[in-house]
């Protein structure tokens, strides 16, 4: 005859060792006191328990340390019958999620980083910093934080999850250095290129490129018409080429170990030239006349004076040069003479420009 057993699995289904310990006495008491008839055969009472642990943790069950998933059986003998109670523990081991923190930089003196740690099914956040960071205060329980560390700092995020479905808590860390802002700026000398002056000097006037407090490198990269220049020092010089077109494009990247900024400059190539030789010999077979060489000049006038300020030559014709004689047709003495030119070109036809210099006369 079968024994009629009113006993059923208790309503509590522990998911941790503490809950298992609370429920186990109830299970054992019910198993020991359940009313049974003395007839044989009888059926063992089966109690099923489900529990989970996280990877790397263990559970103490009936004097056994369990750390692997599986089914574990134990028998509790009855005191008033020959039938026992069988306890079956189904243990699951959950892997710890591999999460990470993403740092988004803000290269400003006031905002350094956004630290993003939000994930789905998260029930609890807690941020901490070592060494302590006052800019973290008030944000400890948010999914992302905005911080501005003043020294290398390690931020730790603790995550806890909802129980359905069960997931293990996780901890992730990130170490960041203070932001070193940089503002790119340059100086160009001269600010335009002409046929008689194609030499250009670029100087780094950036702020921050010379700071290198937290390791790494700081400096700049120069680009001329898209071509990176070597070396990339604090200044670079080059000579313009008429084949480049009407504009020379300059770009400079200024950087620190944590930030980068870019400055741009377009240098116009003025295709206007006024070149006047500075020495000549009127009695020689060659180079015996001072003739202005011009490109793009629409209107021209030139005056030449001796050392006393007396006018010795004047012309408003582009093709007319000075042969070393004064206004009365007499040869001028050897020496240095000053000239002044006034002209208009095709780029600025509405206004006059001027050029002055000296000429040496040899005999």
C-alpha positions in Angstrom: 0.0 0.0 0.0 1.2 3.4 -0.8 1.5 6.1 1.9 -0.5 9.2 1.2 1.9 12.1 1.5 0.4 15.6 1.9 3.9 17.1 1.8 4.8 19.4 -1.1 7.8 21.6 -2.0 7.7 24.8 0.2 6.8 28.0 -1.5 10.2 29.6 -1.0 12.7 29.0 -3.7 16.0 30.3 -2.5 18.4 32.0 -4.9 21.2 32.7 -2.5 22.9 30.9 0.3 21.3 33.1 3.0 17.7 32.3 1.7 18.6 28.6 1.4 19.7 28.5 5.1 16.3 30.1 6.0 14.3 27.6 4.1 16.2 24.5 4.8 15.0 24.0 8.4 11.4 24.3 7.2 12.1 21.6 4.6 13.7 19.3 7.0 11.0 19.7 9.7 8.2 19.0 7.2 10.1 16.0 5.9 10.6 14.6 9.4 7.0 15.2 10.7 4.9 14.4 7.7 2.3 11.9 8.7 2.9 8.5 7.1 1.2 5.2 7.3 3.3 2.2 8.4 2.4 0.1 5.4 4.9 -0.6 2.8 5.9 0.3 0.1 6.2 4.0 0.6 7.4 6.8 -1.7 10.3 9.1 -0.9 9.4 12.8 -0.7 11.3 14.8 -3.2 12.1 18.5 -2.4 13.5 20.5 -5.3 15.6 23.7 -4.7 16.8 26.1 -7.3 19.7 28.5 -6.7 22.2 30.6 -8.7 25.6 31.9 -7.9 28.0 34.1 -9.9 31.1 32.9 -11.6 33.9 32.7 -9.0 31.5 32.4 -6.0 30.6 29.3 -4.1 27.7 27.9 -2.1 27.9 25.9 1.1 25.2 23.2 0.9 25.0 20.5 3.6 28.6 20.8 4.5 29.7 20.8 0.9 31.2 23.8 -1.0 29.6 24.0 -4.5 31.0 26.2 -7.3 30.0 24.3 -10.4 26.6 24.1 -12.1 24.6 20.9 -11.9 22.2 18.8 -9.9 23.1 17.9 -6.3 21.2 15.2 -4.3 20.9 14.7 -0.6 18.9 12.4 1.6 17.2 13.3 4.9 16.2 10.1 6.8 12.8 10.1 8.5 12.5 9.2 12.1 9.0 7.7 12.0 9.1 5.8 8.7 11.4 3.8 6.5 10.9 6.4 3.7 13.4 9.3 3.3 13.2 12.8 2.0 15.3 13.5 -1.1 16.5 17.0 -1.6 17.5 18.0 -5.2 19.5 21.2 -5.6 19.7 22.6 -9.1 22.6 25.1 -9.1 23.2 27.5 -12.0 26.4 29.6 -12.3 26.1 32.9 -14.1 29.0 34.5 -15.9 30.0 38.0 -14.9 29.2 40.4 -17.7 32.3 42.0 -19.3 31.4 45.7 -19.4 33.6 48.7 -19.9 33.4 52.5 -19.5 33.6 54.8 -22.5 35.3 58.2 -22.1 34.2 61.0 -24.4 36.6 63.9 -24.3 35.7 67.6 -24.1 38.9 69.6 -24.7 37.8 72.7 -22.6 39.2 74.0 -19.3 35.8 73.4 -17.6 34.6 70.0 -19.0 37.0 67.2 -19.5 35.2 63.9 -19.9 31.8 62.3 -20.1 32.1 58.8 -18.7 29.4 56.5 -20.1 28.5 53.3 -18.3 24.8 52.7 -19.0 23.7 49.2 -20.0 20.2 47.6 -20.4 18.5 45.8 -17.4 20.7 47.7 -14.9 19.0 48.4 -11.6 21.7 50.2 -9.7 24.8 52.4 -10.4 27.5 53.6 -8.1 30.5 55.6 -9.2 33.6 56.2 -7.1 37.0 57.8 -7.8 40.5 57.2 -6.5 41.9 59.7 -5.6 38.6 61.4 -4.8 37.3 63.8 -7.4 35.1 66.6 -6.3 33.6 67.0 -9.8 32.0 63.6 -9.3 29.9 64.7 -6.3 26.2 64.4 -6.8 26.5 62.1 -9.8 27.4 58.8 -8.1 24.1 57.1 -8.9 23.8 58.2 -12.5 24.3 56.0 -15.6 26.9 58.6 -17.0 28.9 61.3 -15.3 30.8 64.4 -16.3 34.1 64.9 -14.6 37.2 67.2 -14.8 40.0 65.5 -12.9 43.0 67.5 -11.8 45.4 64.5 -11.6 45.4 61.0 -13.0 42.3 59.4 -11.6 40.7 55.9 -11.7 36.9 55.8 -11.8 35.1 52.7 -10.7 31.5 51.8 -11.7 29.6 49.1 -9.8 26.5 47.7 -11.6 23.7 45.6 -10.1 21.0 44.0 -12.2 17.4 43.1 -11.9 16.5 39.6 -10.8 14.4 38.7 -13.8 16.3 37.4 -15.7 18.9 36.9 -13.0 22.3 38.5 -13.8 25.4 39.0 -11.8 26.6 42.4 -10.6 29.7 43.8 -12.4 32.5 46.3 -11.7 34.5 48.1 -14.4 37.1 50.8 -14.1 38.8 53.4 -16.3 41.8 55.6 -15.6 42.1 59.0 -17.3 44.6 61.9 -17.2 43.6 65.5 -16.8 42.6 67.2 -20.0 45.3 69.5 -21.5 43.4 72.0 -23.7 45.0 73.4 -26.8 44.0 76.3 -29.1 45.7 76.3 -32.5 46.9 79.7 -33.9 49.6 80.7 -36.4 51.3 83.8 -37.7 52.2 84.1 -41.4 55.0 86.4 -42.6 54.2 88.0 -45.1 50.5 87.7 -45.4 50.7 87.5 -49.2 53.0 86.1 -51.9 54.3 88.1 -54.8 56.7 87.4 -57.6 59.4 89.5 -56.0 58.8 88.0 -52.5 58.0 84.3 -52.4 59.6 83.5 -49.1 57.1 82.7 -46.4 57.6 82.0 -42.7 55.0 80.2 -40.6 55.1 80.5 -36.8 53.2 78.5 -34.2 51.3 80.8 -31.8 49.1 78.1 -30.3 48.4 77.8 -26.6 48.9 74.5 -24.9 51.3 72.8 -27.4 54.3 73.2 -25.1 52.5 71.6 -22.1 53.4 68.0 -21.4 52.7 67.3 -17.8 51.0 63.9 -17.8 53.1 62.1 -20.3 52.8 61.6 -24.1 53.8 64.2 -26.7 52.7 67.8 -27.5 53.4 69.7 -30.7 52.1 70.5 -34.1 51.8 69.4 -37.7 52.1 71.8 -40.7 50.4 71.2 -44.0 51.0 73.3 -47.2 48.4 72.7 -49.9 47.6 69.4 -48.1 51.3 68.2 -48.0 52.7 67.5 -44.5 55.9 69.4 -43.9 59.0 67.9 -42.2 60.2 68.9 -39.7 57.1 70.1 -37.8 58.9 72.6 -35.6 57.5 75.8 -34.0 58.2 77.6 -37.3 58.4 76.5 -40.9 59.6 78.4 -44.0 58.9 77.8 -47.7 59.0 79.4 -51.1 55.9 79.9 -53.1 55.5 78.4 -56.5 53.5 80.1 -59.3 52.2 76.7 -60.4 50.2 76.5 -57.1 47.5 78.8 -58.3 46.2 82.0 -56.8 46.0 80.7 -53.2 48.3 78.8 -50.9 46.4 76.8 -48.3 48.0 76.4 -44.8 46.8 74.1 -42.1 48.3 73.5 -38.7 47.3 70.8 -36.2 48.2 71.6 -32.6 47.9 68.8 -30.1 48.6 67.7 -26.6 48.5 64.1 -25.2 44.7 64.5 -24.9 43.4 67.1 -27.3 43.8 68.4 -30.8 42.9 71.7 -32.5 43.3 72.9 -36.0 44.0 76.4 -37.5 43.7 77.3 -41.2 45.1 80.2 -43.3 44.8 81.0 -47.0 47.7 83.1 -48.4 46.9 84.9 -51.6 49.4 84.7 -54.5 49.4 88.2 -55.9 50.3 87.8 -59.5 51.6 91.4 -59.6 55.3 92.2 -59.6 57.3 95.4 -59.7 61.1 94.7 -59.8 63.7 97.4 -60.1 67.4 96.5 -60.3 69.5 98.0 -57.6 72.9 98.5 -59.5 73.9 99.3 -63.0 76.8 100.7 -65.1 75.8 103.2 -67.7 79.2 102.9 -69.6 79.1 99.1 -69.9 77.8 97.1 -72.8 75.2 95.3 -70.7 73.2 96.3 -67.6 73.6 99.9 -68.6 70.0 101.1 -68.0 67.7 100.8 -65.1 64.4 99.5 -66.5 61.5 98.5 -64.2 60.3 94.9 -64.7 56.6 94.7 -64.1 53.8 92.2 -64.2 50.1 93.1 -63.9 50.8 96.8 -63.7 48.2 99.1 -65.3 49.6 102.5 -64.4 53.2 103.4 -63.4 55.3 106.5 -62.4 58.8 106.7 -61.1 61.1 109.4 -59.6 64.9 109.2 -59.0 66.7 111.6 -56.7 70.4 112.2 -55.9 71.8 112.3 -52.3 70.9 116.1 -52.1 67.3 115.3 -52.9 67.4 116.8 -56.4 65.3 115.1 -59.1 67.5 113.5 -61.8 64.9 111.3 -63.6 61.2 110.9 -64.0 59.0 108.7 -66.2 55.4 107.5 -66.4 56.1 105.0 -69.1 56.6 101.4 -68.2 59.1 100.8 -71.0 61.3 103.8 -70.3 64.4 103.3 -68.2 67.1 105.5 -66.6 70.4 105.7 -68.5 72.4 107.4 -65.7 71.9 111.0 -66.9 70.1 113.9 -65.1 67.2 115.9 -66.4 69.6 118.1 -68.4 71.2 115.1 -70.2 74.4 115.3 -68.2 76.0 112.1 -66.8 75.4 111.6 -63.1 78.2 110.9 -60.7 78.7 107.4 -59.3 76.9 106.8 -56.1 73.7 105.8 -54.5 70.4 107.3 -55.7 66.9 106.9 -54.2 63.8 106.0 -56.2 60.1 106.2 -55.5 57.4 104.4 -57.6 53.7 104.8 -57.6 51.5 102.3 -59.5 48.1 100.7 -59.8 47.7 97.0 -60.6 44.9 94.7 -61.8 44.1 93.5 -58.3 43.6 96.9 -56.7 42.8 99.1 -59.7 40.9 101.7 -57.6 43.9 102.7 -55.5 47.6 103.5 -55.8 50.5 101.6 -54.3 54.0 102.7 -53.7 57.5 101.2 -53.7 60.8 102.8 -52.8 64.4 101.8 -52.6 67.9 102.7 -53.7 70.0 102.3 -56.9 73.8 102.2 -57.1 75.4 103.9 -60.2 78.8 102.6 -61.1 81.3 104.0 -63.7 
